[in-house]
């Protein structure tokens, strides 16, 4: 899922030959899940038709303040359009449009909307080589950047005039990538590498049976999705789970048992900034795994010898350097005391306690109720919430702590 999914994007198109790319640009934004509203300058309609753009955007295209054939119709309110938008993207931005933006010359709906916009504004210049290099054009571009607008730099290449050089509008997919990257760069955890574990582990008894638990992985998956939404590079190491990841940029690593989870986590740990161990790793595994299938053979009972699994969290705590390491504790007695003990003995930066005694806070639930305990033993308890909301609460604390 793109960072632009569900966002409202106003696409302003001005009258230059590069407007022929606007149909592809609309399509690219729509593929990201964005809601697109197109504004055209009157001259832009000489290069691409409103019908094409309205079909692709699934919205009517606006160009004039009102229907010139019926002045009594409701006018196209530039203030409402500006308030609707999460982002305004002007592409192509011709020399004429750049000049009007820089001087606040509001003689068309696009410029009026631009001047009313409170959202981030991106502009992608497009013009011939000498026009682009002209000092007046460069002055207008610098002025717009100084105003806080975001320049999408031009490409260099073959131009409509036959000249070769800078002035080409970036290709539609590159514009979408530029906007997406900028939006992501404003997020609280941009470029942070976060490792999250989720789900159960299955410890094989034989090739058919295993020791496991009822963990669904929902809490860990919610944490991974939330971390991605906050701009982080996310690695999700998960035991067996039927859940699907919505964001394709989350690196999912599937494992089965505790030994496999330990190997994958150990490889990733040293390069991560924040590690949240929410997986329900089995505490024990069979001392010996039987090949094939153990036959019943009318046996009344079977003795299964168990041995402890590796304590992945304790191992990470013993080698951590600059990482922020957070564990989970599922308790049913002496909950606070046991969680604090785990926090100390495993050298954690925080531990998240949830209780088997709380309805709606156990395995395989849509909700959770947590207490966040930091390394100084400060407690912050939350009400019962959805796991998505719990994940957001957790990261609010994390972001505050890493910025202190």
C-alpha positions as CSV (number, residue, x, y, z in Angstrom):
1,X,0.0,0.0,0.0
2,X,1.4,3.4,-1.0
3,X,1.9,6.2,1.5
4,X,-0.4,8.2,-0.7
5,X,-3.3,5.8,-0.3
6,X,-6.5,7.7,0.7
7,X,-4.8,11.1,0.3
8,X,-6.6,13.9,-1.5
9,X,-4.4,15.3,-4.3
10,X,-5.2,18.3,-6.4
11,X,-3.4,18.1,-9.7
12,X,-3.0,21.4,-11.4
13,X,-2.3,21.3,-15.1
14,X,-1.1,24.3,-17.0
15,X,-0.8,24.9,-20.8
16,X,2.4,23.3,-22.1
17,X,3.2,20.4,-24.3
18,X,4.1,18.3,-21.3
19,X,0.4,18.3,-20.4
20,X,0.1,15.3,-22.6
21,X,1.7,13.3,-19.7
22,X,-0.9,14.4,-17.3
23,X,-3.2,11.5,-18.2
24,X,-0.5,9.1,-17.2
25,X,0.2,11.1,-14.1
26,X,-3.5,10.9,-13.0
27,X,-3.4,7.2,-13.6
28,X,-0.3,6.8,-11.5
29,X,-1.7,8.6,-8.5
30,X,-5.0,6.6,-8.8
31,X,-2.9,3.4,-8.7
32,X,-1.5,4.6,-5.4
33,X,-5.0,4.8,-4.0
34,X,-5.1,8.6,-4.0
35,X,-8.2,10.6,-4.6
36,X,-7.5,12.9,-7.5
37,X,-9.2,16.2,-8.4
38,X,-7.9,17.9,-11.6
39,X,-7.7,21.7,-12.1
40,X,-6.7,22.9,-15.5
41,X,-5.8,26.4,-16.8
42,X,-7.9,27.3,-19.8
43,X,-4.9,26.9,-22.2
44,X,-4.2,23.4,-20.8
45,X,-7.3,22.1,-22.5
46,X,-5.6,22.8,-25.9
47,X,-3.2,19.9,-25.1
48,X,-5.4,17.3,-23.2
49,X,-9.1,17.1,-22.9
50,X,-11.0,17.4,-19.6
51,X,-13.0,14.3,-20.7
52,X,-9.9,12.1,-20.6
53,X,-8.8,13.4,-17.2
54,X,-12.3,13.2,-15.6
55,X,-12.6,9.6,-16.9
56,X,-9.2,8.6,-15.3
57,X,-9.7,10.6,-12.1
58,X,-13.4,9.6,-11.7
59,X,-14.1,13.2,-10.8
60,X,-15.2,16.2,-12.9
61,X,-12.4,18.5,-14.1
62,X,-12.5,22.1,-13.0
63,X,-11.1,24.9,-15.2
64,X,-13.3,28.0,-14.7
65,X,-14.8,29.8,-11.7
66,X,-18.3,29.1,-13.1
67,X,-20.0,27.7,-16.1
68,X,-19.8,30.6,-18.7
69,X,-23.0,29.4,-20.3
70,X,-25.0,29.7,-17.0
71,X,-23.6,32.3,-14.6
72,X,-26.3,31.5,-12.1
73,X,-24.9,28.0,-11.5
74,X,-22.9,27.4,-8.3
75,X,-19.4,28.6,-8.7
76,X,-16.3,26.4,-8.3
77,X,-15.1,27.5,-4.9
78,X,-11.3,27.7,-4.9
79,X,-11.2,27.9,-1.1
80,X,-13.1,24.6,-0.7
81,X,-10.9,22.9,-3.2
82,X,-7.8,24.1,-1.4
83,X,-9.1,23.0,2.0
84,X,-10.0,19.5,0.5
85,X,-6.5,18.8,-0.6
86,X,-3.8,17.0,1.4
87,X,-1.3,18.0,-1.4
88,X,-1.3,20.2,-4.4
89,X,0.8,19.1,-7.3
90,X,1.2,21.5,-10.3
91,X,2.6,19.6,-13.3
92,X,3.4,20.8,-15.7
93,X,4.1,24.2,-14.3
94,X,4.8,26.4,-17.3
95,X,6.9,29.7,-17.2
96,X,3.6,31.6,-17.3
97,X,2.2,29.7,-14.4
98,X,5.4,30.0,-12.3
99,X,5.3,33.8,-12.9
100,X,1.7,34.0,-11.7
101,X,2.4,31.8,-8.7
102,X,5.4,34.0,-7.7
103,X,3.5,37.3,-8.1
104,X,0.1,36.2,-6.8
105,X,-1.5,37.1,-10.1
106,X,-4.8,35.3,-9.6
107,X,-6.5,35.3,-13.0
108,X,-7.6,31.6,-13.2
109,X,-9.0,29.0,-10.9
110,X,-5.7,27.1,-10.5
111,X,-3.8,30.1,-9.3
112,X,-6.6,31.2,-7.0
113,X,-6.7,27.7,-5.5
114,X,-2.9,27.7,-5.1
115,X,-3.0,31.0,-3.3
116,X,-5.7,29.6,-0.9
117,X,-3.8,26.3,-0.3
118,X,-2.6,25.5,3.2
119,X,-1.3,22.1,2.2
120,X,2.2,21.3,0.8
121,X,2.5,22.4,-2.8
122,X,4.7,20.6,-5.3
123,X,5.5,22.1,-8.7
124,X,7.2,20.5,-11.7
125,X,8.5,23.0,-14.2
126,X,8.3,22.2,-17.9
127,X,9.5,24.4,-20.7
128,X,12.0,24.8,-23.4
129,X,15.8,25.0,-22.7
130,X,16.3,28.8,-23.0
131,X,13.1,29.6,-21.2
132,X,14.1,27.4,-18.3
133,X,17.6,29.0,-18.1
134,X,16.3,32.6,-18.3
135,X,17.1,34.5,-15.2
136,X,13.5,35.6,-14.7
137,X,12.4,32.0,-14.7
138,X,15.1,30.9,-12.3
139,X,14.3,33.9,-10.1
140,X,10.6,32.8,-9.9
141,X,11.6,29.2,-9.1
142,X,13.8,30.3,-6.3
143,X,11.1,32.6,-5.0
144,X,8.6,29.8,-4.9
145,X,11.0,27.5,-3.1
146,X,11.7,30.3,-0.6
147,X,7.9,30.6,-0.1
148,X,8.0,26.9,1.0
149,X,6.8,25.2,-2.2
150,X,8.5,22.0,-3.1
151,X,10.4,21.9,-6.4
152,X,10.3,18.7,-8.5
153,X,13.5,19.2,-10.5
154,X,13.4,19.1,-14.3
155,X,15.0,16.4,-16.3
156,X,17.5,17.0,-19.1
157,X,16.8,15.6,-22.5
158,X,15.2,16.0,-25.9
159,X,12.7,18.9,-25.9
160,X,9.7,19.7,-28.2
161,X,11.6,22.5,-29.9
162,X,14.3,20.1,-31.0
163,X,16.9,21.3,-28.5
164,X,18.5,19.0,-25.9
165,X,19.0,20.1,-22.3
166,X,17.2,20.8,-19.0
167,X,13.6,21.8,-19.0
168,X,11.7,18.4,-19.4
169,X,9.1,17.7,-16.8
170,X,9.9,14.6,-14.9
171,X,8.1,11.5,-16.0
172,X,4.8,10.7,-14.3
173,X,6.1,7.7,-12.3
174,X,9.1,9.8,-11.1
175,X,6.8,12.6,-10.0
176,X,4.7,10.1,-7.9
177,X,7.9,8.6,-6.4
178,X,9.2,12.1,-5.6
179,X,6.0,13.1,-3.9
180,X,5.8,9.8,-2.0
181,X,9.4,10.1,-0.9
182,X,8.9,13.6,0.4
183,X,5.8,12.6,2.3
184,X,7.6,9.7,3.8
185,X,10.6,12.0,4.7
186,X,8.3,14.1,6.9
187,X,7.4,11.1,9.0
188,X,8.6,10.7,12.6
189,X,10.5,7.5,12.0
190,X,11.9,8.2,8.5
191,X,15.0,6.1,7.8
192,X,14.8,4.3,11.1
193,X,15.2,0.6,10.8
194,X,12.8,-1.3,13.0
195,X,12.7,-5.0,13.6
196,X,9.5,-6.6,14.9
197,X,8.8,-10.2,15.7
198,X,5.2,-11.6,15.7
199,X,3.2,-14.7,16.0
200,X,3.9,-18.1,17.7
201,X,6.7,-20.5,17.1
202,X,6.0,-24.2,16.3
203,X,8.4,-26.6,17.9
204,X,8.3,-29.9,16.1
205,X,7.6,-33.2,17.9
206,X,7.7,-35.1,14.7
207,X,7.0,-34.3,11.0
208,X,3.3,-33.9,11.8
209,X,2.9,-32.6,15.3
210,X,4.3,-29.6,17.2
211,X,4.2,-27.6,20.4
212,X,2.9,-24.1,19.9
213,X,0.5,-21.5,21.3
214,X,-2.6,-19.6,20.3
215,X,-0.8,-16.4,19.2
216,X,-2.2,-15.0,15.9
217,X,0.5,-12.4,15.3
218,X,-2.1,-9.6,15.2
219,X,-0.2,-7.3,17.7
220,X,3.1,-7.7,15.8
221,X,1.5,-7.1,12.5
222,X,-0.3,-4.0,13.8
223,X,3.1,-2.7,15.1
224,X,4.7,-3.4,11.7
225,X,2.0,-1.5,9.8
226,X,2.1,1.4,12.2
227,X,5.9,1.7,12.0
228,X,5.7,1.7,8.2
229,X,3.1,4.5,8.3
230,X,5.5,6.5,10.4
231,X,8.2,6.2,7.7
232,X,10.4,3.4,9.1
233,X,12.1,0.6,7.2
234,X,10.4,-2.4,8.7
235,X,11.5,-6.0,9.1
236,X,8.9,-8.3,10.3
237,X,10.0,-11.8,11.5
238,X,6.9,-13.8,12.0
239,X,6.1,-17.3,13.0
240,X,3.2,-19.2,11.3
241,X,0.3,-16.7,10.7
242,X,-2.5,-16.4,8.3
243,X,-2.3,-12.6,8.4
244,X,-1.3,-10.6,5.3
245,X,0.8,-7.5,5.2
246,X,-0.9,-4.5,3.6
247,X,2.3,-2.6,2.9
248,X,4.5,-4.3,0.3
249,X,7.5,-2.4,1.5
250,X,7.5,-4.2,4.8
251,X,10.2,-6.9,4.6
252,X,8.5,-10.1,5.9
253,X,10.5,-13.1,6.9
254,X,8.5,-16.2,7.7
255,X,9.9,-18.7,10.2
256,X,8.7,-21.8,11.9
257,X,10.5,-22.6,15.2
258,X,12.4,-20.6,17.8
259,X,15.8,-21.6,16.4
260,X,14.9,-20.2,13.0
261,X,13.5,-17.1,14.6
262,X,16.7,-16.7,16.6
263,X,18.9,-17.0,13.4
264,X,16.9,-14.4,11.4
265,X,16.6,-11.9,14.3
266,X,20.3,-12.2,15.1
267,X,21.2,-11.4,11.5
268,X,19.1,-8.2,11.5
269,X,19.6,-7.0,15.0
270,X,22.9,-5.2,14.6
271,X,21.7,-2.9,11.8
272,X,18.4,-1.9,13.5
273,X,17.6,1.1,15.5
274,X,14.5,-0.2,17.3
275,X,13.6,-3.8,18.1
276,X,10.2,-4.9,19.4
277,X,9.9,-8.5,20.3
278,X,6.2,-9.2,20.4
279,X,6.4,-12.8,19.2
280,X,5.1,-15.5,21.6
281,X,8.2,-17.7,21.4
282,X,7.7,-21.2,22.8
283,X,9.6,-21.6,26.1
284,X,10.2,-25.3,25.5
285,X,10.8,-27.7,22.7
286,X,11.1,-31.4,22.4
287,X,14.5,-32.6,23.5
288,X,14.5,-34.9,20.5
289,X,12.6,-34.6,17.2
290,X,11.3,-37.9,15.7
291,X,11.5,-38.3,12.0
292,X,8.3,-39.2,10.2
293,X,5.2,-39.7,12.3
294,X,5.0,-41.2,15.8
295,X,2.5,-44.1,15.5
296,X,-0.2,-44.5,18.1
297,X,0.0,-48.4,18.2
298,X,-2.5,-48.5,21.0
299,X,-0.1,-46.8,23.3
300,X,-1.9,-45.5,26.4
301,X,0.6,-42.7,27.0
302,X,3.8,-41.2,25.7
303,X,6.6,-39.5,27.6
304,X,7.8,-36.3,25.8
305,X,11.0,-34.8,27.2
306,X,11.2,-31.1,26.8
307,X,14.1,-28.7,27.0
308,X,14.2,-24.9,27.1
309,X,14.4,-22.9,23.9
310,X,16.9,-20.2,23.5
311,X,15.9,-16.9,25.2
312,X,16.1,-14.6,22.1
313,X,15.2,-11.5,24.1
314,X,17.9,-12.1,26.7
315,X,20.5,-12.8,24.1
316,X,19.7,-9.6,22.3
317,X,19.8,-7.7,25.6
318,X,23.3,-9.0,26.3
319,X,24.8,-7.8,23.0
320,X,22.8,-4.6,22.3
321,X,24.6,-1.3,21.9
322,X,22.7,1.6,20.6
323,X,19.5,-0.2,19.8
324,X,16.2,0.4,21.6
325,X,15.1,-3.0,22.7
326,X,11.5,-3.6,23.8
327,X,9.9,-6.8,25.0
328,X,6.4,-8.1,25.7
329,X,5.3,-9.8,28.9
330,X,2.1,-11.8,29.1
331,X,1.5,-12.5,32.8
332,X,-1.3,-13.8,35.0
333,X,0.1,-13.2,38.5
334,X,2.3,-10.7,40.2
335,X,2.1,-9.0,36.8
336,X,3.9,-5.7,37.4
337,X,6.7,-7.3,39.5
338,X,7.3,-10.1,37.0
339,X,7.4,-7.6,34.1
340,X,9.9,-5.3,35.9
341,X,12.1,-8.3,36.7
342,X,12.1,-9.3,33.0
343,X,12.9,-5.7,32.1
344,X,16.0,-5.7,34.3
345,X,17.3,-9.2,33.8
346,X,17.1,-9.0,30.0
347,X,18.6,-5.5,29.8
348,X,15.6,-4.0,28.0
349,X,14.8,-0.4,27.4
350,X,11.1,-1.0,28.0
351,X,8.6,-3.8,28.4
352,X,4.9,-4.0,27.4
353,X,2.8,-5.9,29.9
354,X,-0.5,-7.5,29.0
355,X,-2.5,-9.8,31.3
356,X,-4.2,-13.1,30.9
357,X,-6.7,-11.9,33.5
358,X,-8.0,-9.1,31.3
359,X,-10.8,-9.9,29.0
360,X,-10.0,-9.0,25.4
361,X,-6.2,-8.8,26.0
362,X,-5.1,-12.3,25.3
363,X,-4.1,-14.3,22.2
364,X,-6.1,-14.1,19.0
365,X,-8.1,-11.0,20.0
366,X,-8.8,-7.9,18.0
367,X,-8.1,-5.8,21.1
368,X,-5.4,-5.5,23.8
369,X,-4.9,-3.7,27.1
370,X,-1.3,-2.8,27.9
371,X,0.9,-1.2,30.5
372,X,4.1,0.3,29.1
373,X,7.0,0.2,31.6
374,X,10.2,2.1,30.7
375,X,13.8,1.4,31.8
376,X,13.3,3.7,34.8
377,X,10.2,1.6,35.9
378,X,7.8,4.4,35.0
379,X,4.4,2.9,34.2
380,X,1.8,4.1,31.7
381,X,-1.4,2.1,31.5
382,X,-4.0,2.2,28.7
383,X,-7.6,1.3,28.3
384,X,-8.7,-1.7,26.2
385,X,-8.3,-0.7,22.6
386,X,-7.9,-2.2,19.1
387,X,-4.5,-3.6,18.4
388,X,-4.0,-0.9,15.8
389,X,-4.7,1.8,18.4
390,X,-2.4,0.0,20.9
391,X,0.4,0.0,18.3
392,X,-0.1,3.8,17.8
393,X,0.1,4.4,21.5
394,X,3.3,2.4,21.8
395,X,5.0,4.3,19.0
396,X,3.9,7.6,20.4
397,X,5.9,6.8,23.5
398,X,8.8,5.4,21.5
399,X,9.0,8.6,19.4
400,X,8.9,10.8,22.5
401,X,11.7,8.8,24.1
402,X,14.1,8.8,21.2
403,X,13.6,12.5,20.8
404,X,14.4,13.4,24.4
